[in-house]
Amino acid sequence: MRNPREKASSARKRADGRRQMLIYLSREVITELKQAAIDQERPAYELAEEAIRDWLLRDKRNK
């Protein structure tokens, strides 16, 4: 028998392979991110993922 969490997570699988992750951000950061997404006509998750990838790359270089 499958675990209920497995069942729920399998229902959320996306064709593009992305997975959900919950993070807490300040109200100001959320507002600015949403406005930047509107200004650039891109989804907010793309901007956030790009910023995180850039940070990870810089962090890796600094080690």
Contacts in CASP RR format, 6 or more apart in sequence:
PFRMAT RR
TARGET T0000
AUTHOR 0000-0000-0000
METHOD contacts of the structure
MODEL  1
MRNPREKASSARKRADGRRQMLIYLSREVITELKQAAIDQERPAYELAEE
AIRDWLLRDKRNK
12 19 0 8 1.000
12 20 0 8 1.000
25 33 0 8 1.000
33 44 0 8 1.000
33 47 0 8 1.000
33 48 0 8 1.000
34 44 0 8 1.000
36 44 0 8 1.000
36 47 0 8 1.000
37 43 0 8 1.000
37 44 0 8 1.000
37 46 0 8 1.000
37 47 0 8 1.000
40 47 0 8 1.000
END
